[in-house]
Amino acid sequence: MTRITLLFALGLVLFSCKNNTKDNESRSPSSKLFEQLKVVEGNGVLFGHQDDLAYGVNWAYQEDRSDVKETAGDYPALFGWELGGIELGRQVNLDSVPFDKMREYVIKGYEMGAVITFSWHPFSALDNTRSSWDTDQQVVKHIIPGGSHHDIFKQHLDKVAAFFHSLKTKNGNPVPFIFRPWHEMDGDWFWWGNSHCTSDEFKTLFRFTVEYLKTEKGVDFLTAYSPDNRFSSEEEYLTWYPGDDVVEIIGVDNYGDFRVGSENVEAAQKKLEIVVEYARKTNKIAAFTETGLNMVTDDQWFTQKLAKSFLESEVASEIAYVMLWRNDDTTHFFSAYPEHSSAPDFRKFTDHEKIWLLDDWNSFKDSLNLKSEK
Protein backbone atom coordinates (compact mmCIF):
# COMPACT_ATOMS: atom_id res chain seq x y z
CA MET A 1 0.00 0.00 0.00
CA THR A 2 1.43 3.35 -1.05
CA ARG A 3 2.44 5.89 1.56
CA ILE A 4 2.24 8.78 -0.89
CA THR A 5 -0.70 10.98 -0.04
CA LEU A 6 -3.16 12.17 -2.66
CA LEU A 7 -2.43 15.76 -1.70
CA PHE A 8 1.27 15.32 -2.38
CA ALA A 9 0.63 13.60 -5.68
CA LEU A 10 -1.71 16.36 -6.85
CA GLY A 11 0.79 18.96 -5.73
CA LEU A 12 3.31 17.58 -8.19
CA VAL A 13 1.08 17.22 -11.24
CA LEU A 14 3.01 19.96 -13.00
CA PHE A 15 6.25 18.08 -12.44
CA SER A 16 4.66 14.95 -13.87
CA CYS A 17 3.52 16.80 -16.97
CA LYS A 18 6.96 18.28 -17.44
CA ASN A 19 8.51 14.84 -17.37
CA ASN A 20 6.27 13.68 -20.22
CA THR A 21 7.67 16.16 -22.73
CA LYS A 22 9.70 15.15 -25.76
CA ASP A 23 12.61 17.05 -24.24
CA ASN A 24 12.59 14.70 -21.26
CA GLU A 25 12.44 11.64 -23.51
CA SER A 26 15.76 12.70 -25.04
CA ARG A 27 17.49 13.02 -21.69
CA SER A 28 20.08 10.47 -20.61
CA PRO A 29 19.16 7.64 -18.21
CA SER A 30 21.29 9.21 -15.48
CA SER A 31 19.52 12.56 -15.93
CA LYS A 32 16.17 10.85 -15.46
CA LEU A 33 17.51 9.09 -12.36
CA PHE A 34 18.65 12.45 -11.02
CA GLU A 35 15.15 13.86 -11.53
CA GLN A 36 13.57 10.90 -9.75
CA LEU A 37 15.85 11.25 -6.75
CA LYS A 38 15.46 15.01 -6.66
CA VAL A 39 11.69 14.70 -6.18
CA VAL A 40 12.22 12.33 -3.22
CA GLU A 41 13.79 15.23 -1.32
CA GLY A 42 11.94 15.94 1.92
CA ASN A 43 9.18 13.42 1.25
CA GLY A 44 10.80 10.06 1.89
CA VAL A 45 14.16 8.33 2.27
CA LEU A 46 14.99 5.30 0.15
CA PHE A 47 16.40 2.42 2.19
CA GLY A 48 19.38 0.65 0.63
CA HIS A 49 21.51 -2.39 1.39
CA GLN A 50 24.83 -3.60 -0.01
CA ASP A 51 24.88 -6.97 -1.88
CA ASP A 52 21.30 -7.61 -0.78
CA LEU A 53 20.25 -9.95 -3.61
CA ALA A 54 23.48 -11.96 -3.69
CA TYR A 55 23.74 -13.30 -0.15
CA GLY A 56 22.77 -12.84 3.46
CA VAL A 57 23.28 -14.45 6.84
CA ASN A 58 23.40 -18.26 6.33
CA TRP A 59 22.55 -18.21 2.60
CA ALA A 60 24.07 -17.25 -0.75
CA TYR A 61 22.93 -17.02 -4.38
CA GLN A 62 19.39 -18.25 -3.85
CA GLU A 63 16.72 -16.93 -6.18
CA ASP A 64 14.64 -14.01 -4.89
CA ARG A 65 16.14 -14.09 -1.40
CA SER A 66 16.94 -10.96 0.59
CA ASP A 67 17.57 -10.49 4.30
CA VAL A 68 15.73 -7.17 4.12
CA LYS A 69 12.70 -8.68 2.41
CA GLU A 70 12.57 -11.66 4.75
CA THR A 71 12.75 -9.36 7.78
CA ALA A 72 10.70 -6.32 6.69
CA GLY A 73 8.47 -7.82 4.01
CA ASP A 74 9.91 -6.02 0.97
CA TYR A 75 13.15 -5.50 -0.91
CA PRO A 76 15.32 -2.41 -0.45
CA ALA A 77 14.64 0.53 -2.76
CA LEU A 78 18.37 0.80 -3.46
CA PHE A 79 20.96 -1.91 -4.07
CA GLY A 80 24.68 -1.35 -3.52
CA TRP A 81 27.45 -3.30 -5.31
CA GLU A 82 31.25 -3.40 -5.13
CA LEU A 83 33.69 -3.37 -8.08
CA GLY A 84 37.00 -4.11 -6.34
CA GLY A 85 38.93 -6.63 -8.46
CA ILE A 86 37.32 -5.76 -11.80
CA GLU A 87 40.34 -3.57 -12.60
CA LEU A 88 42.59 -6.66 -12.57
CA GLY A 89 40.29 -8.68 -14.80
CA ARG A 90 39.23 -10.96 -11.96
CA GLN A 91 36.06 -13.02 -12.22
CA VAL A 92 34.92 -12.25 -8.67
CA ASN A 93 35.08 -9.09 -6.60
CA LEU A 94 36.88 -8.67 -3.30
CA ASP A 95 33.79 -9.99 -1.47
CA SER A 96 33.79 -13.11 -3.71
CA VAL A 97 30.74 -12.05 -5.73
CA PRO A 98 31.15 -13.21 -9.36
CA PHE A 99 30.89 -10.25 -11.71
CA ASP A 100 28.65 -12.26 -14.05
CA LYS A 101 26.22 -12.82 -11.17
CA MET A 102 26.53 -9.19 -10.13
CA ARG A 103 25.55 -8.11 -13.62
CA GLU A 104 22.45 -10.30 -13.42
CA TYR A 105 21.49 -8.88 -10.03
CA VAL A 106 22.08 -5.28 -11.12
CA ILE A 107 19.82 -5.70 -14.15
CA LYS A 108 17.22 -7.57 -12.13
CA GLY A 109 17.25 -4.94 -9.39
CA TYR A 110 16.83 -2.13 -11.90
CA GLU A 111 13.99 -3.93 -13.68
CA MET A 112 12.33 -4.35 -10.28
CA GLY A 113 12.47 -0.57 -9.98
CA ALA A 114 15.37 -0.13 -7.55
CA VAL A 115 18.19 2.42 -7.67
CA ILE A 116 21.67 0.99 -8.27
CA THR A 117 24.89 2.27 -6.74
CA PHE A 118 28.51 1.09 -7.02
CA SER A 119 31.52 1.50 -4.74
CA TRP A 120 35.08 0.64 -5.80
CA HIS A 121 37.96 -0.53 -3.62
CA PRO A 122 40.63 -1.00 -6.33
CA PHE A 123 43.98 -2.69 -6.08
CA SER A 124 47.01 -0.46 -6.59
CA ALA A 125 48.16 0.26 -10.15
CA LEU A 126 51.71 0.28 -8.79
CA ASP A 127 51.50 -3.26 -7.42
CA ASN A 128 48.41 -5.35 -8.13
CA THR A 129 49.01 -7.49 -5.05
CA ARG A 130 48.26 -4.49 -2.83
CA SER A 131 44.65 -3.83 -1.90
CA SER A 132 42.96 -0.53 -1.11
CA TRP A 133 43.93 -0.99 2.55
CA ASP A 134 47.68 -1.32 1.86
CA THR A 135 48.87 2.16 2.66
CA ASP A 136 52.67 1.85 2.91
CA GLN A 137 53.18 3.25 -0.60
CA GLN A 138 52.15 6.55 -2.12
CA VAL A 139 49.95 5.66 -5.08
CA VAL A 140 47.85 8.65 -6.10
CA LYS A 141 50.66 10.88 -7.36
CA HIS A 142 51.84 8.04 -9.61
CA ILE A 143 48.49 7.31 -11.28
CA ILE A 144 47.19 10.82 -12.01
CA PRO A 145 48.09 12.46 -15.36
CA GLY A 146 51.85 12.80 -15.62
CA GLY A 147 52.46 10.02 -13.10
CA SER A 148 54.65 6.99 -13.75
CA HIS A 149 51.72 4.53 -13.68
CA HIS A 150 49.04 6.66 -15.28
CA ASP A 151 48.70 4.43 -18.33
CA ILE A 152 48.23 1.35 -16.13
CA PHE A 153 45.57 3.20 -14.18
CA LYS A 154 43.76 4.02 -17.43
CA GLN A 155 43.78 0.30 -18.24
CA HIS A 156 42.11 -0.29 -14.89
CA LEU A 157 39.46 2.30 -15.75
CA ASP A 158 38.95 0.64 -19.13
CA LYS A 159 37.90 -2.56 -17.37
CA VAL A 160 35.52 -0.61 -15.11
CA ALA A 161 34.03 1.05 -18.19
CA ALA A 162 33.60 -2.28 -19.99
CA PHE A 163 31.62 -3.66 -17.07
CA PHE A 164 29.46 -0.56 -16.88
CA HIS A 165 28.72 -0.78 -20.61
CA SER A 166 27.61 -4.40 -20.14
CA LEU A 167 24.77 -3.34 -17.81
CA LYS A 168 21.88 -3.41 -20.25
CA THR A 169 18.32 -4.66 -19.97
CA LYS A 170 16.85 -7.32 -22.25
CA ASN A 171 15.64 -4.47 -24.45
CA GLY A 172 19.18 -3.16 -24.79
CA ASN A 173 18.68 -0.09 -22.61
CA PRO A 174 21.55 0.96 -20.33
CA VAL A 175 21.00 0.68 -16.58
CA PRO A 176 21.39 4.08 -14.87
CA PHE A 177 23.45 4.03 -11.70
CA ILE A 178 25.38 6.00 -9.10
CA PHE A 179 29.17 5.59 -9.03
CA ARG A 180 30.85 6.38 -5.70
CA PRO A 181 34.63 6.28 -6.22
CA TRP A 182 37.40 7.22 -3.80
CA HIS A 183 35.12 7.32 -0.77
CA GLU A 184 36.15 8.08 2.83
CA MET A 185 39.15 10.04 1.58
CA ASP A 186 39.30 12.04 4.81
CA GLY A 187 40.33 8.90 6.67
CA ASP A 188 43.74 7.26 6.37
CA TRP A 189 42.82 3.59 5.86
CA PHE A 190 42.85 3.67 2.01
CA TRP A 191 45.83 4.54 -0.18
CA TRP A 192 43.89 7.55 -1.49
CA GLY A 193 43.27 8.80 2.07
CA ASN A 194 44.38 12.06 3.63
CA SER A 195 47.73 10.76 4.92
CA HIS A 196 48.78 9.42 1.54
CA CYS A 197 48.14 12.23 -0.92
CA THR A 198 47.48 15.94 -0.98
CA SER A 199 43.99 17.34 -1.43
CA ASP A 200 45.00 18.64 -4.87
CA GLU A 201 46.29 15.22 -5.93
CA PHE A 202 43.07 13.66 -4.71
CA LYS A 203 40.90 16.16 -6.58
CA THR A 204 42.91 15.47 -9.75
CA LEU A 205 42.39 11.73 -9.29
CA PHE A 206 38.66 12.11 -8.72
CA ARG A 207 38.16 14.48 -11.67
CA PHE A 208 40.22 12.36 -14.02
CA THR A 209 38.32 9.20 -13.05
CA VAL A 210 34.94 10.76 -13.75
CA GLU A 211 35.93 12.65 -16.89
CA TYR A 212 37.78 9.69 -18.41
CA LEU A 213 34.86 7.31 -17.86
CA LYS A 214 32.30 9.81 -19.16
CA THR A 215 34.18 11.59 -21.94
CA GLU A 216 36.67 9.03 -23.19
CA LYS A 217 34.69 5.84 -22.54
CA GLY A 218 31.15 7.17 -22.95
CA VAL A 219 29.75 5.85 -19.66
CA ASP A 220 26.60 7.54 -18.32
CA PHE A 221 26.23 7.76 -14.53
CA LEU A 222 25.70 9.97 -11.51
CA THR A 223 28.78 10.57 -9.33
CA ALA A 224 28.74 10.53 -5.54
CA TYR A 225 31.21 12.33 -3.27
CA SER A 226 31.32 10.68 0.16
CA PRO A 227 33.86 11.58 2.83
CA ASP A 228 33.83 9.79 6.16
CA ASN A 229 32.57 11.58 9.27
CA ARG A 230 35.75 13.54 10.00
CA PHE A 231 34.35 17.01 9.48
CA SER A 232 32.32 19.48 11.50
CA SER A 233 31.88 22.31 9.01
CA GLU A 234 31.14 22.82 5.34
CA GLU A 235 34.70 24.04 4.81
CA GLU A 236 36.13 20.80 6.22
CA TYR A 237 33.62 18.75 4.25
CA LEU A 238 34.79 20.34 0.99
CA THR A 239 38.52 19.83 1.63
CA TRP A 240 38.66 17.04 -0.94
CA TYR A 241 35.75 18.12 -3.13
CA PRO A 242 36.62 17.94 -6.85
CA GLY A 243 33.99 20.41 -8.06
CA ASP A 244 30.28 20.81 -8.70
CA ASP A 245 30.72 20.00 -12.38
CA VAL A 246 31.74 16.38 -11.70
CA VAL A 247 29.48 15.50 -8.74
CA GLU A 248 25.71 14.99 -8.52
CA ILE A 249 25.33 13.18 -5.18
CA ILE A 250 26.51 14.94 -2.02
CA GLY A 251 27.04 12.17 0.50
CA VAL A 252 28.67 11.05 3.72
CA ASP A 253 29.75 7.69 5.13
CA ASN A 254 29.45 7.42 8.89
CA TYR A 255 30.10 4.45 11.15
CA GLY A 256 32.14 6.22 13.81
CA ASP A 257 29.31 8.25 15.31
CA PHE A 258 27.29 5.06 15.85
CA ARG A 259 29.91 2.86 17.50
CA VAL A 260 28.78 1.55 20.87
CA GLY A 261 30.64 3.40 23.57
CA SER A 262 31.35 6.43 21.43
CA GLU A 263 27.90 7.14 20.05
CA ASN A 264 27.08 10.69 19.07
CA VAL A 265 23.81 10.75 17.16
CA GLU A 266 23.66 14.52 17.45
CA ALA A 267 27.02 14.80 15.67
CA ALA A 268 25.84 12.41 12.95
CA GLN A 269 22.74 14.54 12.46
CA LYS A 270 24.80 17.72 12.23
CA LYS A 271 27.01 16.21 9.53
CA LEU A 272 23.96 15.17 7.52
CA GLU A 273 22.64 18.72 7.85
CA ILE A 274 25.91 20.05 6.41
CA VAL A 275 25.54 17.62 3.51
CA VAL A 276 21.92 18.60 2.85
CA GLU A 277 22.60 22.32 3.10
CA TYR A 278 25.39 22.09 0.54
CA ALA A 279 23.20 20.00 -1.75
CA ARG A 280 20.48 22.65 -1.46
CA LYS A 281 22.87 25.45 -2.47
CA THR A 282 24.22 23.59 -5.48
CA ASN A 283 21.05 21.80 -6.65
CA LYS A 284 22.56 18.40 -5.88
CA ILE A 285 21.09 15.30 -4.22
CA ALA A 286 21.99 14.64 -0.58
CA ALA A 287 22.49 11.07 0.64
CA PHE A 288 23.66 8.99 3.59
CA THR A 289 25.85 6.90 1.32
CA GLU A 290 27.08 4.25 3.77
CA THR A 291 26.54 3.42 7.44
CA GLY A 292 25.70 0.70 9.92
CA LEU A 293 26.57 -0.97 13.21
CA ASN A 294 28.38 -4.26 12.75
CA MET A 295 26.42 -7.18 14.21
CA VAL A 296 23.72 -4.71 15.32
CA THR A 297 24.70 -5.12 18.94
CA ASP A 298 22.00 -2.64 20.02
CA ASP A 299 18.53 -4.15 19.50
CA GLN A 300 17.00 -0.67 19.28
CA TRP A 301 19.66 0.75 16.98
CA PHE A 302 17.48 1.29 13.92
CA THR A 303 14.80 3.39 15.61
CA GLN A 304 16.79 4.97 18.42
CA LYS A 305 20.07 5.73 16.62
CA LEU A 306 19.88 5.53 12.83
CA ALA A 307 16.39 7.00 12.47
CA LYS A 308 17.08 9.81 14.92
CA SER A 309 20.17 10.87 12.96
CA PHE A 310 18.00 12.14 10.12
CA LEU A 311 14.25 11.75 10.73
CA GLU A 312 14.28 14.06 13.76
CA SER A 313 15.87 16.90 11.79
CA GLU A 314 13.86 18.84 9.22
CA VAL A 315 17.07 19.50 7.31
CA ALA A 316 18.73 16.07 7.57
CA SER A 317 15.49 14.30 6.59
CA GLU A 318 15.93 15.71 3.08
CA ILE A 319 18.49 13.02 2.22
CA ALA A 320 17.32 10.93 -0.73
CA TYR A 321 18.60 7.61 0.57
CA VAL A 322 20.46 5.79 3.32
CA MET A 323 22.45 2.61 2.65
CA LEU A 324 23.59 -0.01 5.14
CA TRP A 325 26.61 -2.18 4.44
CA ARG A 326 26.40 -5.89 3.65
CA ASN A 327 25.22 -8.96 5.54
CA ASP A 328 27.94 -11.60 5.25
CA ASP A 329 27.65 -13.95 8.22
CA THR A 330 26.83 -13.86 11.92
CA THR A 331 30.10 -12.01 12.65
CA HIS A 332 29.74 -9.38 9.92
CA PHE A 333 26.30 -7.96 9.17
CA PHE A 334 24.78 -4.47 9.21
CA SER A 335 21.09 -4.98 8.48
CA ALA A 336 18.75 -7.20 10.46
CA TYR A 337 17.86 -10.73 9.45
CA PRO A 338 14.74 -12.64 10.58
CA GLU A 339 16.30 -14.58 13.44
CA HIS A 340 18.21 -11.66 14.94
CA SER A 341 17.02 -9.90 18.08
CA SER A 342 17.01 -6.53 16.28
CA ALA A 343 14.44 -7.72 13.70
CA PRO A 344 11.36 -6.23 15.49
CA ASP A 345 13.06 -2.84 15.75
CA PHE A 346 14.12 -3.03 12.09
CA ARG A 347 10.51 -3.67 11.07
CA LYS A 348 9.41 -0.69 13.13
CA PHE A 349 12.06 1.42 11.40
CA THR A 350 11.07 0.36 7.89
CA ASP A 351 7.37 0.80 8.74
CA HIS A 352 7.94 4.51 9.29
CA GLU A 353 6.05 6.47 6.64
CA LYS A 354 9.21 8.25 5.51
CA ILE A 355 11.36 5.13 5.12
CA TRP A 356 10.70 3.69 1.67
CA LEU A 357 11.32 0.14 0.59
CA LEU A 358 10.89 -0.96 -3.02
CA ASP A 359 7.08 -1.02 -3.19
CA ASP A 360 6.93 2.45 -1.64
CA TRP A 361 9.46 3.76 -4.16
CA ASN A 362 7.61 2.19 -7.09
CA SER A 363 4.28 3.53 -5.86
CA PHE A 364 5.80 6.99 -5.61
CA LYS A 365 7.06 6.83 -9.19
CA ASP A 366 3.74 5.47 -10.44
CA SER A 367 1.84 8.28 -8.74
CA LEU A 368 3.94 10.88 -10.56
CA ASN A 369 4.48 8.99 -13.82
CA LEU A 370 8.22 8.78 -13.14
CA LYS A 371 8.80 5.24 -14.40
CA SER A 372 12.15 4.42 -15.97
CA GLU A 373 12.54 2.88 -19.40
CA LYS A 374 13.32 -0.81 -19.00
C-alpha positions as CSV (number, residue, x, y, z in Angstrom):
1,M,0.0,0.0,0.0
2,T,1.4,3.3,-1.1
3,R,2.4,5.9,1.6
4,I,2.2,8.8,-0.9
5,T,-0.7,11.0,0.0
6,L,-3.2,12.2,-2.7
7,L,-2.4,15.8,-1.7
8,F,1.3,15.3,-2.4
9,A,0.6,13.6,-5.7
10,L,-1.7,16.4,-6.8
11,G,0.8,19.0,-5.7
12,L,3.3,17.6,-8.2
13,V,1.1,17.2,-11.2
14,L,3.0,20.0,-13.0
15,F,6.2,18.1,-12.4
16,S,4.7,14.9,-13.9
17,C,3.5,16.8,-17.0
18,K,7.0,18.3,-17.4
19,N,8.5,14.8,-17.4
20,N,6.3,13.7,-20.2
21,T,7.7,16.2,-22.7
22,K,9.7,15.1,-25.8
23,D,12.6,17.0,-24.2
24,N,12.6,14.7,-21.3
25,E,12.4,11.6,-23.5
26,S,15.8,12.7,-25.0
27,R,17.5,13.0,-21.7
28,S,20.1,10.5,-20.6
29,P,19.2,7.6,-18.2
30,S,21.3,9.2,-15.5
31,S,19.5,12.6,-15.9
32,K,16.2,10.9,-15.5
33,L,17.5,9.1,-12.4
34,F,18.6,12.5,-11.0
35,E,15.1,13.9,-11.5
36,Q,13.6,10.9,-9.8
37,L,15.9,11.2,-6.7
38,K,15.5,15.0,-6.7
39,V,11.7,14.7,-6.2
40,V,12.2,12.3,-3.2
41,E,13.8,15.2,-1.3
42,G,11.9,15.9,1.9
43,N,9.2,13.4,1.3
44,G,10.8,10.1,1.9
45,V,14.2,8.3,2.3
46,L,15.0,5.3,0.2
47,F,16.4,2.4,2.2
48,G,19.4,0.6,0.6
49,H,21.5,-2.4,1.4
50,Q,24.8,-3.6,0.0
51,D,24.9,-7.0,-1.9
52,D,21.3,-7.6,-0.8
53,L,20.3,-9.9,-3.6
54,A,23.5,-12.0,-3.7
55,Y,23.7,-13.3,-0.2
56,G,22.8,-12.8,3.5
57,V,23.3,-14.5,6.8
58,N,23.4,-18.3,6.3
59,W,22.5,-18.2,2.6
60,A,24.1,-17.2,-0.7
61,Y,22.9,-17.0,-4.4
62,Q,19.4,-18.2,-3.9
63,E,16.7,-16.9,-6.2
64,D,14.6,-14.0,-4.9
65,R,16.1,-14.1,-1.4
66,S,16.9,-11.0,0.6
67,D,17.6,-10.5,4.3
68,V,15.7,-7.2,4.1
69,K,12.7,-8.7,2.4
70,E,12.6,-11.7,4.7
71,T,12.7,-9.4,7.8
72,A,10.7,-6.3,6.7
73,G,8.5,-7.8,4.0
74,D,9.9,-6.0,1.0
75,Y,13.1,-5.5,-0.9
76,P,15.3,-2.4,-0.4
77,A,14.6,0.5,-2.8
78,L,18.4,0.8,-3.5
79,F,21.0,-1.9,-4.1
80,G,24.7,-1.4,-3.5
81,W,27.4,-3.3,-5.3
82,E,31.3,-3.4,-5.1
83,L,33.7,-3.4,-8.1
84,G,37.0,-4.1,-6.3
85,G,38.9,-6.6,-8.5
86,I,37.3,-5.8,-11.8
87,E,40.3,-3.6,-12.6
88,L,42.6,-6.7,-12.6
89,G,40.3,-8.7,-14.8
90,R,39.2,-11.0,-12.0
91,Q,36.1,-13.0,-12.2
92,V,34.9,-12.3,-8.7
93,N,35.1,-9.1,-6.6
94,L,36.9,-8.7,-3.3
95,D,33.8,-10.0,-1.5
96,S,33.8,-13.1,-3.7
97,V,30.7,-12.0,-5.7
98,P,31.1,-13.2,-9.4
99,F,30.9,-10.3,-11.7
100,D,28.6,-12.3,-14.0
101,K,26.2,-12.8,-11.2
102,M,26.5,-9.2,-10.1
103,R,25.5,-8.1,-13.6
104,E,22.4,-10.3,-13.4
105,Y,21.5,-8.9,-10.0
106,V,22.1,-5.3,-11.1
107,I,19.8,-5.7,-14.2
108,K,17.2,-7.6,-12.1
109,G,17.2,-4.9,-9.4
110,Y,16.8,-2.1,-11.9
111,E,14.0,-3.9,-13.7
112,M,12.3,-4.4,-10.3
113,G,12.5,-0.6,-10.0
114,A,15.4,-0.1,-7.6
115,V,18.2,2.4,-7.7
116,I,21.7,1.0,-8.3
117,T,24.9,2.3,-6.7
118,F,28.5,1.1,-7.0
119,S,31.5,1.5,-4.7
120,W,35.1,0.6,-5.8
121,H,38.0,-0.5,-3.6
122,P,40.6,-1.0,-6.3
123,F,44.0,-2.7,-6.1
124,S,47.0,-0.5,-6.6
125,A,48.2,0.3,-10.2
126,L,51.7,0.3,-8.8
127,D,51.5,-3.3,-7.4
128,N,48.4,-5.3,-8.1
129,T,49.0,-7.5,-5.0
130,R,48.3,-4.5,-2.8
131,S,44.6,-3.8,-1.9
132,S,43.0,-0.5,-1.1
133,W,43.9,-1.0,2.5
134,D,47.7,-1.3,1.9
135,T,48.9,2.2,2.7
136,D,52.7,1.8,2.9
137,Q,53.2,3.2,-0.6
138,Q,52.1,6.6,-2.1
139,V,50.0,5.7,-5.1
140,V,47.8,8.7,-6.1
141,K,50.7,10.9,-7.4
142,H,51.8,8.0,-9.6
143,I,48.5,7.3,-11.3
144,I,47.2,10.8,-12.0
145,P,48.1,12.5,-15.4
146,G,51.8,12.8,-15.6
147,G,52.5,10.0,-13.1
148,S,54.6,7.0,-13.7
149,H,51.7,4.5,-13.7
150,H,49.0,6.7,-15.3
151,D,48.7,4.4,-18.3
152,I,48.2,1.4,-16.1
153,F,45.6,3.2,-14.2
154,K,43.8,4.0,-17.4
155,Q,43.8,0.3,-18.2
156,H,42.1,-0.3,-14.9
157,L,39.5,2.3,-15.7
158,D,39.0,0.6,-19.1
159,K,37.9,-2.6,-17.4
160,V,35.5,-0.6,-15.1
161,A,34.0,1.0,-18.2
162,A,33.6,-2.3,-20.0
163,F,31.6,-3.7,-17.1
164,F,29.5,-0.6,-16.9
165,H,28.7,-0.8,-20.6
166,S,27.6,-4.4,-20.1
167,L,24.8,-3.3,-17.8
168,K,21.9,-3.4,-20.2
169,T,18.3,-4.7,-20.0
170,K,16.8,-7.3,-22.3
171,N,15.6,-4.5,-24.5
172,G,19.2,-3.2,-24.8
173,N,18.7,-0.1,-22.6
174,P,21.5,1.0,-20.3
175,V,21.0,0.7,-16.6
176,P,21.4,4.1,-14.9
177,F,23.4,4.0,-11.7
178,I,25.4,6.0,-9.1
179,F,29.2,5.6,-9.0
180,R,30.8,6.4,-5.7
181,P,34.6,6.3,-6.2
182,W,37.4,7.2,-3.8
183,H,35.1,7.3,-0.8
184,E,36.2,8.1,2.8
185,M,39.1,10.0,1.6
186,D,39.3,12.0,4.8
187,G,40.3,8.9,6.7
188,D,43.7,7.3,6.4
189,W,42.8,3.6,5.9
190,F,42.8,3.7,2.0
191,W,45.8,4.5,-0.2
192,W,43.9,7.5,-1.5
193,G,43.3,8.8,2.1
194,N,44.4,12.1,3.6
195,S,47.7,10.8,4.9
196,H,48.8,9.4,1.5
197,C,48.1,12.2,-0.9
198,T,47.5,15.9,-1.0
199,S,44.0,17.3,-1.4
200,D,45.0,18.6,-4.9
201,E,46.3,15.2,-5.9
202,F,43.1,13.7,-4.7
203,K,40.9,16.2,-6.6
204,T,42.9,15.5,-9.7
205,L,42.4,11.7,-9.3
206,F,38.7,12.1,-8.7
207,R,38.2,14.5,-11.7
208,F,40.2,12.4,-14.0
209,T,38.3,9.2,-13.1
210,V,34.9,10.8,-13.8
211,E,35.9,12.6,-16.9
212,Y,37.8,9.7,-18.4
213,L,34.9,7.3,-17.9
214,K,32.3,9.8,-19.2
215,T,34.2,11.6,-21.9
216,E,36.7,9.0,-23.2
217,K,34.7,5.8,-22.5
218,G,31.1,7.2,-22.9
219,V,29.8,5.9,-19.7
220,D,26.6,7.5,-18.3
221,F,26.2,7.8,-14.5
222,L,25.7,10.0,-11.5
223,T,28.8,10.6,-9.3
224,A,28.7,10.5,-5.5
225,Y,31.2,12.3,-3.3
226,S,31.3,10.7,0.2
227,P,33.9,11.6,2.8
228,D,33.8,9.8,6.2
229,N,32.6,11.6,9.3
230,R,35.8,13.5,10.0
231,F,34.3,17.0,9.5
232,S,32.3,19.5,11.5
233,S,31.9,22.3,9.0
234,E,31.1,22.8,5.3
235,E,34.7,24.0,4.8
236,E,36.1,20.8,6.2
237,Y,33.6,18.8,4.2
238,L,34.8,20.3,1.0
239,T,38.5,19.8,1.6
240,W,38.7,17.0,-0.9
241,Y,35.7,18.1,-3.1
242,P,36.6,17.9,-6.9
243,G,34.0,20.4,-8.1
244,D,30.3,20.8,-8.7
245,D,30.7,20.0,-12.4
246,V,31.7,16.4,-11.7
247,V,29.5,15.5,-8.7
248,E,25.7,15.0,-8.5
249,I,25.3,13.2,-5.2
250,I,26.5,14.9,-2.0
251,G,27.0,12.2,0.5
252,V,28.7,11.1,3.7
253,D,29.8,7.7,5.1
254,N,29.4,7.4,8.9
255,Y,30.1,4.4,11.1
256,G,32.1,6.2,13.8
257,D,29.3,8.3,15.3
258,F,27.3,5.1,15.8
259,R,29.9,2.9,17.5
260,V,28.8,1.5,20.9
261,G,30.6,3.4,23.6
262,S,31.4,6.4,21.4
263,E,27.9,7.1,20.0
264,N,27.1,10.7,19.1
265,V,23.8,10.8,17.2
266,E,23.7,14.5,17.5
267,A,27.0,14.8,15.7
268,A,25.8,12.4,13.0
269,Q,22.7,14.5,12.5
270,K,24.8,17.7,12.2
271,K,27.0,16.2,9.5
272,L,24.0,15.2,7.5
273,E,22.6,18.7,7.8
274,I,25.9,20.0,6.4
275,V,25.5,17.6,3.5
276,V,21.9,18.6,2.8
277,E,22.6,22.3,3.1
278,Y,25.4,22.1,0.5
279,A,23.2,20.0,-1.8
280,R,20.5,22.7,-1.5
281,K,22.9,25.4,-2.5
282,T,24.2,23.6,-5.5
283,N,21.0,21.8,-6.7
284,K,22.6,18.4,-5.9
285,I,21.1,15.3,-4.2
286,A,22.0,14.6,-0.6
287,A,22.5,11.1,0.6
288,F,23.7,9.0,3.6
289,T,25.8,6.9,1.3
290,E,27.1,4.3,3.8
291,T,26.5,3.4,7.4
292,G,25.7,0.7,9.9
293,L,26.6,-1.0,13.2
294,N,28.4,-4.3,12.8
295,M,26.4,-7.2,14.2
296,V,23.7,-4.7,15.3
297,T,24.7,-5.1,18.9
298,D,22.0,-2.6,20.0
299,D,18.5,-4.2,19.5
300,Q,17.0,-0.7,19.3
301,W,19.7,0.7,17.0
302,F,17.5,1.3,13.9
303,T,14.8,3.4,15.6
304,Q,16.8,5.0,18.4
305,K,20.1,5.7,16.6
306,L,19.9,5.5,12.8
307,A,16.4,7.0,12.5
308,K,17.1,9.8,14.9
309,S,20.2,10.9,13.0
310,F,18.0,12.1,10.1
311,L,14.2,11.7,10.7
312,E,14.3,14.1,13.8
313,S,15.9,16.9,11.8
314,E,13.9,18.8,9.2
315,V,17.1,19.5,7.3
316,A,18.7,16.1,7.6
317,S,15.5,14.3,6.6
318,E,15.9,15.7,3.1
319,I,18.5,13.0,2.2
320,A,17.3,10.9,-0.7
321,Y,18.6,7.6,0.6
322,V,20.5,5.8,3.3
323,M,22.4,2.6,2.6
324,L,23.6,0.0,5.1
325,W,26.6,-2.2,4.4
326,R,26.4,-5.9,3.7
327,N,25.2,-9.0,5.5
328,D,27.9,-11.6,5.3
329,D,27.7,-14.0,8.2
330,T,26.8,-13.9,11.9
331,T,30.1,-12.0,12.6
332,H,29.7,-9.4,9.9
333,F,26.3,-8.0,9.2
334,F,24.8,-4.5,9.2
335,S,21.1,-5.0,8.5
336,A,18.8,-7.2,10.5
337,Y,17.9,-10.7,9.4
338,P,14.7,-12.6,10.6
339,E,16.3,-14.6,13.4
340,H,18.2,-11.7,14.9
341,S,17.0,-9.9,18.1
342,S,17.0,-6.5,16.3
343,A,14.4,-7.7,13.7
344,P,11.4,-6.2,15.5
345,D,13.1,-2.8,15.7
346,F,14.1,-3.0,12.1
347,R,10.5,-3.7,11.1
348,K,9.4,-0.7,13.1
349,F,12.1,1.4,11.4
350,T,11.1,0.4,7.9
351,D,7.4,0.8,8.7
352,H,7.9,4.5,9.3
353,E,6.0,6.5,6.6
354,K,9.2,8.2,5.5
355,I,11.4,5.1,5.1
356,W,10.7,3.7,1.7
357,L,11.3,0.1,0.6
358,L,10.9,-1.0,-3.0
359,D,7.1,-1.0,-3.2
360,D,6.9,2.5,-1.6
361,W,9.5,3.8,-4.2
362,N,7.6,2.2,-7.1
363,S,4.3,3.5,-5.9
364,F,5.8,7.0,-5.6
365,K,7.1,6.8,-9.2
366,D,3.7,5.5,-10.4
367,S,1.8,8.3,-8.7
368,L,3.9,10.9,-10.6
369,N,4.5,9.0,-13.8
370,L,8.2,8.8,-13.1
371,K,8.8,5.2,-14.4
372,S,12.2,4.4,-16.0
373,E,12.5,2.9,-19.4
374,K,13.3,-0.8,-19.0
